[in-house]
Amino acid sequence: MSKQFGTDGVRGEANVKLTPDLAFAIGRALTTLLQREKQAAGKEERPVILVGKDTRLSGDMLEGALAAGVCAQGGLLLSLGIIPTPAVSALVREEKADAGVVISASHNPFYDNGIKIFGADGRKFADEKETAIETMITASHYPPLAQKERIGKVVPYPHGGEVYIDRLKKFFPLSLSGLKIVVDTANGATSDYAPALLRDLGATVIDLFHDYDGVNINDGCGSTKPSAMAAKVKASGADLGIAYDGDGDRLIMADHQGQIVDGDMIMALIAKYLKENGELAENRLVVTVMSNLALKLAMGELDIELSVTSVGDKNVMVEMDQSGAVLGGEQSGHLILSRYNPTGDGILSSLMVLRIMTETKKTLKELSSIVKPLPQILHNITVEHGASWQQNSAIVAALGRAEAKLGTKGRILIRPSGTEPLLRVMGEGGDQEELEAVLQELIKVIKEELHC
């Protein structure tokens, strides 16, 4: 069996890579791992696992298969239904469960799905635990199936979303009266939660992409395609716009002029606010290699230290734990405010921005203007084995030539996607036309060498 876990759990096309058989095996392996941990701690009670999902058509099928695996091994599964990913992270701790599972492929198209796991601390499962599960699945070596009264069961927990929203209201008791907000929920997991919450706080909400049908999740909308949201802000005279992704752990915004405010800009304005209020622990912001150079320049002007990790919010959280930072994230909109939740949380992050706007009485445009992004271009090349580019001397040489042409005015980053069969080629520079020309020369070599 090939490696199943990537940078954010298991992900792939439903019934192609991610099958009910695999979901069943993951349910068995996870329950077995948790049982062993409990037994090592001298505890005999059955493991409790929370499970939530987004709006994809395959969610019911995969949840059923996963639940069968959990029950077959003697676990107790609490079914949350359709709910944002960060809510599962929060509820695992709230309910003192042993683990949480989210069935979602985040920003991917509907035909993909995924399984990501949270530990009892609400953090993404550690790499070594994912490896243990993968090893168990590959070897098909499990304890005997549970018998008689030890067989597990599924218990519906439909009020989990309310618990999560009430928790957010306690953290952010805002008055948003007078604000008009466009909210794009990507036909996904935040559709039943975010617009209602913002209305409860007093905002006038214009809904976009909230009528999910199982196949329209992320389809031309959400945080990866926020142009419709931004256009609606400008056309409707709204104060700002918010776009979440399919499972609600990402956030991209737009100011009142319809200009996109990405994750880098959001992190910068939050970091500035926290520093000014003495709440930016270690005076540090944690970002990934994908963040724009302009963010580094802006943080330098504010005397805020920057830690840089490889791509993935799990890597960001690890560095935050190690450095003591309380704020981190990715340009894509995965933002972690660890005092509230140790994972990316789109709704929470948007509430933090709204708190800053209401307290400072500044527009989103004014707040986000501290970052002036350099031109950045990202190309995705479909390739099965993207990591192999580093062993290709022709590609390495082409990269060297490209970097020499940009000099100190820019940079190029090549990395394989951890969630899709893609090689991502990203460039930054002062001149967009020059940058695109340099990237095209490099991409031509990559495609020739990797037979794309």
HULIN-V608112 format. One record per helix or strand of 3 or more residues. SS is the DSSP state (H for helix, E for strand). FROM is the first residue (numbers start at 0). LEN is the number of residues. Records with the same first field share a line. If there is no record, write none. Layout:
SS->FROM-LEN, FROM-LEN
//
This chain:
E->8-6, 47-6, 75-7, 98-5, 111-8, 152-4, 179-5, 203-5, 239-5, 249-5, 283-5, 304-5, 326-3, 333-4, 374-8, 410-6, 421-8
H->19-21, 58-14, 84-10, 126-13, 147-3, 159-12, 193-7, 226-10, 262-14, 280-3, 292-9, 312-11, 345-15, 363-5, 385-6, 392-17, 431-19
//
